Amino acid sequence: MKQLRYLLNIVPSNTLGNRGCAVSSAVPVGVALHKDTPLVTHNTIPSSNDVCPHCFSTLTGKASSCRCSNSPYLDALQRHCIPSLLQDNLGGHHSRLEGLTIKALIQLTVQPEDYISKYQNLCYTVLPDDYLKGVMKGLGEVYSLVTSKHPRFVEDNMAMVMGRVRLNQIGFENEHGNCGAVFDTLSYVNHSCVPNSEIEWEESGNCTLHSVKEINEGEEVTFDYLGGGKDLGVAKRRQLLEEMWGFKCNCEACQIRRKKGKGRVMGKRLQLKKFK
Ligand SMILES: C[S@@+](CC[C@H](N)C(=O)[O-])C[C@H]1O[C@@H](n2cnc3c(N)ncnc32)[C@H](O)[C@@H]1O
């Protein structure tokens, strides 16, 4: 494994949103550009960010590591049951993303201000009021328990955290199910359908960005938010990017497609018959 010596800077991005990330020197293919630890993590994977909302000790993914493991709402908040709680109260599709955001909020309630301000620098989407109310309702009794203990856990904060998780999470699937996290630097990396880098997850929840193309000094670094390798088709990709991250993709490939117009068919290699 080569050294991480290619500094990733957060820079203004001309075409892909306000800010993006660029490398400070030319990069060959196949090197680790940046390794990041999560600011907040998804709740279906144990993480070193997990804290008990009652005694504030680190959980490292195990309730038994908490000094007050008898806390009546610890389990409901910190472990796998937030998705099930929401699923029971609200039904299916709400459970995953909201599970993440509630856990994110719990993690933030015990962090110092400078840590929270890192999170607050990330971009944000406004979520509809009824959506937010639905999630609070879904939390049932747990909501009033947490609000009484954590003043930061108020409606405005919930909206802020959910809006930021929605736009900045990087997700993956493994044997624990759907996982994801929001990162200090990697969450600033923009999407491209023809990316020059890829995300690699580690069991620890850390994430590393690797180059998959040569990248010039100062060039913006991108990865595929939909996970490379999935043959989704252009229309489906556009729909998912808009639904999940709220943007119309303006990457190099999509700009070319738009310029060429709807009527044009993209070229492909011809399959030649073999000659004997
Ligand atoms: C995770 S944030 C990336 C950082 C963000 N550009 C910023 O200024 O903080 C994701 C947001 O960046 C913008 N973005 C990322 N990739 C894009 C793309 N290919 N085309 C247009 N906007 C993009 C969208 O606004 C999207 O919701």
The ligand as an SDF file (V2000), in Angstrom:
LIG
                    3D

 27 29  0  0  0  0  0  0  0  0999 V2000
  -22.0580   15.4710   -0.4630 C   0  0  0  0  0  0  0  0  0  0  0  0
  -22.3770   17.0760   -1.0700 S   0  0  0  0  0  0  0  0  0  0  0  0
  -20.8530   17.4260   -1.8970 C   0  0  0  0  0  0  0  0  0  0  0  0
  -20.2820   18.7750   -1.4540 C   0  0  0  0  0  0  0  0  0  0  0  0
  -21.0860   19.9570   -1.9550 C   0  0  0  0  0  0  0  0  0  0  0  0
  -20.8290   20.2150   -3.3620 N   0  0  0  0  0  0  0  0  0  0  0  0
  -20.8180   21.2380   -1.1380 C   0  0  0  0  0  0  0  0  0  0  0  0
  -20.7190   22.3060   -1.7350 O   0  0  0  0  0  0  0  0  0  0  0  0
  -20.7440   21.1610    0.0770 O   0  0  0  0  0  0  0  0  0  0  0  0
  -23.5020   16.6490   -2.3360 C   0  0  0  0  0  0  0  0  0  0  0  0
  -24.0760   17.8500   -3.0630 C   0  0  0  0  0  0  0  0  0  0  0  0
  -23.1230   18.4010   -3.9800 O   0  0  0  0  0  0  0  0  0  0  0  0
  -23.7330   18.7450   -5.2170 C   0  0  0  0  0  0  0  0  0  0  0  0
  -23.2270   17.8350   -6.2750 N   0  0  0  0  0  0  0  0  0  0  0  0
  -22.4130   16.7630   -6.1010 C   0  0  0  0  0  0  0  0  0  0  0  0
  -22.1390   16.1690   -7.2550 N   0  0  0  0  0  0  0  0  0  0  0  0
  -22.8030   16.8510   -8.2190 C   0  0  0  0  0  0  0  0  0  0  0  0
  -22.9360   16.6900   -9.6310 C   0  0  0  0  0  0  0  0  0  0  0  0
  -22.3390   15.7120  -10.2930 N   0  0  0  0  0  0  0  0  0  0  0  0
  -23.7060   17.5780  -10.2970 N   0  0  0  0  0  0  0  0  0  0  0  0
  -24.3300   18.5890   -9.6460 C   0  0  0  0  0  0  0  0  0  0  0  0
  -24.2560   18.7880   -8.3030 N   0  0  0  0  0  0  0  0  0  0  0  0
  -23.5020   17.9300   -7.5900 C   0  0  0  0  0  0  0  0  0  0  0  0
  -25.2190   18.5430   -5.0170 C   0  0  0  0  0  0  0  0  0  0  0  0
  -25.7640   19.7710   -4.5800 O   0  0  0  0  0  0  0  0  0  0  0  0
  -25.2850   17.4970   -3.9100 C   0  0  0  0  0  0  0  0  0  0  0  0
  -26.4860   17.5390   -3.1880 O   0  0  0  0  0  0  0  0  0  0  0  0
  1  2  1  0
  2  3  1  0
  2 10  1  0
  3  4  1  0
  4  5  1  0
  5  6  1  0
  5  7  1  0
  7  8  2  0
  7  9  1  0
 10 11  1  0
 11 12  1  0
 11 26  1  0
 12 13  1  0
 13 14  1  0
 13 24  1  0
 14 15  1  0
 14 23  1  0
 15 16  2  0
 16 17  1  0
 17 18  1  0
 17 23  2  0
 18 19  1  0
 18 20  2  0
 20 21  1  0
 21 22  2  0
 22 23  1  0
 24 25  1  0
 24 26  1  0
 26 27  1  0
M  CHG  2   2   1   9  -1
M  END
$$$$
